[in-house]
Amino acid sequence: MKSEYLNEIIISFFLNVISFYIIYFIFPKIIAARTKILAVTGMILLIAVILSVRLAVGWVFWKYIIHLPENDMEFEWIWVWNELRQVVITGIYAVLIRFMIRMFETQKLRDELINQRQAGELALLRSQVNPHFLFNTLNSIYSLVYRKSDEAPEAVMKFSSIMRYVLYEATSESVLLEKEVEYLRSYIELEKLRYKQSGLVSMSIEGKIEGITIAPMLLIPFVENAFKHGSKNHEPDITIRLQSEDHLIRFEVVNYVKKGRHAPDGQYSGIGLSNIRRRLELIYPGKYYLSAREENDQFRINLLIEQ
């Protein structure tokens, strides 16, 4: 009795495997039929073929391999119903597994496409930062040279330092925060030479910045636009604060607004605030906060980045 039960398990397993793979590979072609009638007809024919194969293989197995007595080999409809039930159950598993695998493959492909699109978009956004910044910096140096200022050589040296950073360090995905701060200082010093106002900018650094990384040239647009659109009638006209604590970077830029200008609409040109937000979203998804608002004749930027 145990031997007969074991044989039944073996033949059922063998037939179920065959049924599974036949349905697994043929089902997608059936549902791809041009009409529903063809698809339904194809599915019925597929079940009929599999059922016939199972009955034939089962009969050969029991008669010629197991040598079941002739009395036990008499045809009974219960055999057909049992085999049909096995085909249906196996078919359901095959279809479900096929759909799950296809779903995972589709999701993987979708994720890859999203990553490629975001990488391309991020590269585009970064490419917009460098030329915009370089044009402004060159304008500053041109202004000094045009006035034949003695400070023009120093400005060229500052510009050389900035270019070294942009060309050799800012091309990577992240840079040390201390390098980014050094870059900001060079830019600020260059702008001070242009405007000849030593008290134009107040910049403070709080907390430890060594060993912390940040996306390159992420902070410069805020400082750049503060110089471009600030009133220049106050000391300091621009206040910059950078804090680093507990894996959190806080960056604030405050500048007085020129009379007759509405800062939130006119503060950003060239590389817009929406582009800056998009770049932050791509690099720090769900790990940043950015606000830009005007209050008391001042335009205030607050940026928080979680490391």
Backbone torsions as a table, in degrees:
resi	resn	phi	psi	omega
1	MET	NA	-42.5	178.2
2	LYS	-64.1	-38.8	180.0
3	SER	-64.7	-41.5	178.9
4	GLU	-65.1	-39.4	179.2
5	TYR	-65.8	-40.0	179.2
6	LEU	-66.2	-41.0	178.0
7	ASN	-62.9	-38.3	179.1
8	GLU	-65.8	-37.7	177.4
9	ILE	-65.2	-42.5	-178.3
10	ILE	-62.8	-50.4	-177.8
11	ILE	-67.1	-36.3	178.3
12	SER	-65.1	-42.9	178.8
13	PHE	-62.6	-44.9	-179.9
14	PHE	-60.8	-47.3	-179.1
15	LEU	-67.6	-35.9	178.2
16	ASN	-66.6	-37.7	177.9
17	VAL	-63.9	-45.1	178.2
18	ILE	-60.9	-46.7	-179.7
19	SER	-60.6	-43.0	-177.6
20	PHE	-58.4	-51.0	-174.4
21	TYR	-73.0	-32.1	175.9
22	ILE	-62.3	-48.6	179.9
23	ILE	-67.8	-39.3	-177.8
24	TYR	-58.2	-43.6	-175.5
25	PHE	-90.0	-27.5	-176.1
26	ILE	-91.7	-29.1	-176.8
27	PHE	-55.3	-44.7	179.4
28	PRO	-59.2	-34.3	179.4
29	LYS	-71.5	-33.0	-179.6
30	ILE	-69.4	-45.9	-177.9
31	ILE	-72.1	-12.6	177.2
32	ALA	-85.2	4.5	179.8
33	ALA	-60.7	154.9	-174.1
34	ARG	-67.7	-29.8	-179.4
35	THR	-129.7	159.4	178.6
36	LYS	-66.0	-33.6	-179.6
37	ILE	-63.9	-42.4	177.7
38	LEU	-64.4	-39.1	-179.5
39	ALA	-65.4	-45.5	179.4
40	VAL	-64.6	-44.1	178.8
41	THR	-60.8	-43.3	179.2
42	GLY	-63.0	-39.2	179.7
43	MET	-67.0	-39.8	178.9
44	ILE	-65.1	-43.2	178.6
45	LEU	-63.7	-39.3	179.0
46	LEU	-62.4	-45.1	178.8
47	ILE	-62.7	-41.1	179.6
48	ALA	-63.3	-42.9	179.3
49	VAL	-64.0	-46.7	-179.6
50	ILE	-62.8	-41.4	179.4
51	LEU	-62.1	-42.8	178.8
52	SER	-63.3	-42.9	179.1
53	VAL	-63.1	-43.4	-179.5
54	ARG	-62.4	-44.0	-179.4
55	LEU	-64.2	-42.0	-178.6
56	ALA	-67.8	-46.6	-179.7
57	VAL	-64.6	-40.8	178.5
58	GLY	-62.4	-41.8	-179.8
59	TRP	-64.6	-43.4	178.2
60	VAL	-62.9	-42.4	-178.4
61	PHE	-60.6	-50.4	-175.7
62	TRP	-71.8	-32.4	-175.8
63	LYS	-82.7	-45.3	-170.1
64	TYR	-103.6	-19.1	179.1
65	ILE	-102.3	-47.7	-179.9
66	ILE	-87.3	-21.2	-179.0
67	HIS	57.8	54.2	177.8
68	LEU	-68.6	141.5	179.5
69	PRO	-56.8	149.9	-177.8
70	GLU	-58.6	-35.1	-179.8
71	ASN	-61.6	-33.1	-179.3
72	ASP	-84.0	-6.8	-178.2
73	MET	-96.2	4.0	178.7
74	GLU	-64.2	140.5	-176.6
75	PHE	-66.7	133.7	174.8
76	GLU	-138.4	140.0	-179.4
77	TRP	-63.2	-22.3	179.5
78	ILE	-61.3	-31.2	176.2
79	TRP	-62.1	-45.3	-177.7
80	VAL	-62.6	-46.0	-179.1
81	TRP	-65.1	-38.4	178.0
82	ASN	-64.1	-43.8	-179.8
83	GLU	-68.1	-39.1	177.4
84	LEU	-62.8	-40.7	178.0
85	ARG	-62.2	-40.5	179.0
86	GLN	-66.1	-38.6	178.7
87	VAL	-63.4	-45.2	-178.8
88	VAL	-63.9	-46.9	-179.2
89	ILE	-62.9	-46.6	179.4
90	THR	-62.7	-39.3	179.4
91	GLY	-63.3	-40.1	178.3
92	ILE	-61.8	-44.3	178.2
93	TYR	-62.7	-42.6	-178.5
94	ALA	-62.6	-43.9	-179.3
95	VAL	-66.3	-43.7	-179.5
96	LEU	-63.1	-45.3	-179.8
97	ILE	-64.9	-39.5	178.0
98	ARG	-60.5	-45.3	179.5
99	PHE	-65.1	-39.3	179.7
100	MET	-64.7	-45.2	179.1
101	ILE	-63.3	-42.2	178.9
102	ARG	-63.9	-37.9	179.3
103	MET	-64.7	-44.0	179.0
104	PHE	-64.5	-40.9	179.1
105	GLU	-64.5	-41.7	178.9
106	THR	-64.1	-42.2	179.4
107	GLN	-65.5	-39.9	178.3
108	LYS	-63.5	-43.2	178.4
109	LEU	-64.6	-40.9	179.1
110	ARG	-62.5	-42.2	178.8
111	ASP	-64.0	-40.7	178.8
112	GLU	-63.8	-41.6	178.6
113	LEU	-65.1	-39.9	178.4
114	ILE	-64.0	-43.3	179.8
115	ASN	-63.4	-42.0	178.8
116	GLN	-65.3	-41.1	179.7
117	ARG	-65.3	-42.7	-179.8
118	GLN	-66.8	-38.4	178.3
119	ALA	-63.0	-42.2	177.8
120	GLY	-66.3	-40.0	179.7
121	GLU	-66.3	-40.3	179.4
122	LEU	-65.8	-40.5	177.8
123	ALA	-62.5	-38.5	178.4
124	LEU	-65.5	-43.8	-179.7
125	LEU	-63.5	-41.1	179.0
126	ARG	-66.5	-36.2	180.0
127	SER	-66.7	-22.9	178.9
128	GLN	-78.6	-23.6	-176.8
129	VAL	-73.0	-49.7	-172.2
130	ASN	-61.5	-52.4	179.9
131	PRO	-60.9	-40.4	-179.2
132	HIS	-61.3	-44.2	179.4
133	PHE	-66.4	-43.2	-176.5
134	LEU	-63.8	-39.2	178.4
135	PHE	-61.5	-43.9	179.7
136	ASN	-64.7	-41.5	-179.3
137	THR	-66.3	-42.8	178.0
138	LEU	-63.1	-35.9	175.9
139	ASN	-62.4	-38.4	178.9
140	SER	-63.9	-45.2	179.9
141	ILE	-66.6	-40.1	178.5
142	TYR	-59.4	-39.9	179.5
143	SER	-61.3	-40.8	179.5
144	LEU	-69.2	-43.0	-179.8
145	VAL	-65.6	-39.5	-179.5
146	TYR	-61.5	-38.2	179.1
147	ARG	-83.6	0.7	-178.1
148	LYS	55.6	42.1	-178.6
149	SER	-72.6	142.0	176.3
150	ASP	-67.0	-13.8	-177.9
151	GLU	-89.8	-0.2	179.9
152	ALA	-59.6	-44.8	178.1
153	PRO	-59.1	-40.3	178.1
154	GLU	-64.1	-37.3	178.8
155	ALA	-64.7	-38.8	178.5
156	VAL	-64.5	-39.2	178.3
157	MET	-64.8	-41.1	177.1
158	LYS	-62.7	-42.0	179.9
159	PHE	-64.6	-37.5	177.3
160	SER	-61.4	-41.6	178.2
161	SER	-64.3	-40.6	179.5
162	ILE	-65.6	-43.7	-180.0
163	MET	-63.0	-36.4	178.0
164	ARG	-61.7	-40.2	178.4
165	TYR	-67.4	-46.0	-176.3
166	VAL	-64.5	-41.1	-173.2
167	LEU	-83.0	-33.9	-171.4
168	TYR	-109.8	-21.1	-176.3
169	GLU	-117.0	-34.9	-175.6
170	ALA	-77.8	0.4	179.4
171	THR	-82.8	-14.8	179.8
172	SER	-82.3	168.7	-178.0
173	GLU	-68.8	-29.8	179.5
174	SER	-147.0	155.1	178.1
175	VAL	-133.2	164.9	175.3
176	LEU	-68.6	139.1	-179.2
177	LEU	-59.9	-34.2	-180.0
178	GLU	-65.4	-32.3	176.6
179	LYS	-69.7	-39.5	178.0
180	GLU	-64.2	-38.8	178.7
181	VAL	-66.6	-42.0	177.4
182	GLU	-60.6	-39.1	177.5
183	TYR	-64.2	-43.2	177.7
184	LEU	-62.2	-42.1	-179.7
185	ARG	-61.5	-43.0	-179.8
186	SER	-62.1	-41.8	179.8
187	TYR	-65.6	-42.5	-180.0
188	ILE	-63.7	-43.2	178.8
189	GLU	-62.3	-37.1	178.6
190	LEU	-65.7	-40.7	178.5
191	GLU	-69.3	-34.3	177.5
192	LYS	-62.5	-39.6	178.4
193	LEU	-62.6	-34.4	-178.4
194	ARG	-71.1	-44.6	-174.2
195	TYR	-91.4	-13.2	179.1
196	LYS	55.2	42.3	175.4
197	GLN	-128.3	101.0	-175.8
198	SER	-64.4	-29.4	-178.9
199	GLY	-98.0	18.7	-176.7
200	LEU	-65.5	-34.8	-173.4
201	VAL	-125.3	137.9	170.8
202	SER	-118.3	118.8	-178.0
203	MET	-125.0	128.7	179.4
204	SER	-129.5	141.6	179.0
205	ILE	-119.8	125.9	-179.8
206	GLU	-124.5	140.7	179.1
207	GLY	88.4	179.3	-177.9
208	LYS	-88.9	124.8	179.0
209	ILE	-109.6	-8.2	-179.2
210	GLU	-71.8	136.3	176.7
211	GLY	82.5	-3.4	179.8
212	ILE	-96.0	139.8	-179.1
213	THR	-109.3	157.7	179.8
214	ILE	-153.2	158.1	176.2
215	ALA	-64.8	136.2	-175.7
216	PRO	-67.3	145.7	176.4
217	MET	54.6	35.1	179.5
218	LEU	-85.8	-29.2	-174.6
219	LEU	-94.1	-22.4	-172.9
220	ILE	-61.5	-36.1	-178.9
221	PRO	-58.9	-34.6	-179.5
222	PHE	-68.5	-42.7	179.2
223	VAL	-69.5	-41.6	-178.7
224	GLU	-59.8	-45.0	-179.2
225	ASN	-72.9	-28.0	175.3
226	ALA	-64.3	-40.5	176.5
227	PHE	-67.7	-40.6	-174.0
228	LYS	-69.0	-36.8	-172.2
229	HIS	-113.5	0.6	178.9
230	GLY	-69.8	160.5	-175.6
231	SER	-77.7	-28.8	-179.4
232	LYS	66.8	18.0	-179.1
233	ASN	-108.5	9.9	-178.8
234	HIS	-130.5	158.9	173.4
235	GLU	-132.8	111.7	-3.4
236	PRO	-81.9	145.1	174.9
237	ASP	-83.8	-30.3	-179.2
238	ILE	-122.3	127.6	177.8
239	THR	-117.9	125.2	-177.9
240	ILE	-121.6	126.7	178.0
241	ARG	-127.4	131.9	176.3
242	LEU	-126.7	123.5	179.3
243	GLN	-123.4	139.0	177.3
244	SER	-130.5	116.9	-179.1
245	GLU	-157.9	137.9	174.3
246	ASP	48.9	53.2	177.2
247	HIS	59.4	27.5	179.6
248	LEU	-132.1	128.0	177.1
249	ILE	-105.1	124.9	176.4
250	ARG	-112.6	128.1	-179.2
251	PHE	-131.7	126.0	-178.3
252	GLU	-130.3	132.9	175.4
253	VAL	-128.0	124.6	-179.7
254	VAL	-125.5	129.8	175.5
255	ASN	-138.6	148.5	175.6
256	TYR	-70.4	145.9	-176.0
257	VAL	-97.1	137.9	176.4
258	LYS	-63.7	145.3	-179.4
259	LYS	-63.2	139.1	179.2
260	GLY	82.5	2.3	-179.6
261	ARG	-114.7	133.8	175.3
262	HIS	-95.0	110.2	-170.0
263	ALA	-58.9	-48.6	-174.7
264	PRO	-58.2	-29.1	-179.6
265	ASP	-90.4	-37.3	-172.0
266	GLY	-105.3	-4.3	-174.8
267	GLN	-65.8	-38.5	-174.3
268	TYR	-108.6	127.4	173.5
269	SER	-138.3	169.5	-175.8
270	GLY	74.9	-101.9	172.9
271	ILE	-89.7	113.2	-171.5
272	GLY	-78.2	165.4	178.8
273	LEU	-62.9	-34.6	178.7
274	SER	-64.5	-36.3	177.1
275	ASN	-67.6	-37.2	177.9
276	ILE	-65.2	-43.0	177.2
277	ARG	-61.0	-41.9	-179.1
278	ARG	-64.3	-40.3	178.2
279	ARG	-63.8	-41.3	176.7
280	LEU	-62.5	-39.6	-179.4
281	GLU	-65.3	-35.8	179.5
282	LEU	-74.0	-37.2	-176.3
283	ILE	-87.1	-40.3	-176.7
284	TYR	-125.2	62.0	-178.3
285	PRO	-62.4	122.2	179.7
286	GLY	72.9	6.4	-177.1
287	LYS	-124.2	24.8	179.0
288	TYR	-144.2	159.8	173.7
289	TYR	-139.5	130.9	-179.4
290	LEU	-135.4	126.7	175.8
291	SER	-129.4	144.0	177.9
292	ALA	-136.0	118.4	-176.4
293	ARG	-149.8	159.0	177.9
294	GLU	-111.1	131.2	177.5
295	GLU	-153.8	136.1	178.1
296	ASN	53.7	48.1	178.7
297	ASP	62.3	21.1	178.1
298	GLN	-128.0	145.8	174.5
299	PHE	-105.2	127.1	-171.6
300	ARG	-123.3	127.2	175.0
301	ILE	-110.8	129.4	175.2
302	ASN	-125.7	124.0	-179.2
303	LEU	-127.3	128.9	175.6
304	LEU	-122.5	130.7	179.0
305	ILE	-126.6	126.3	178.1
306	GLU	-93.6	127.3	-178.2
307	GLN	-85.9	NA	NA
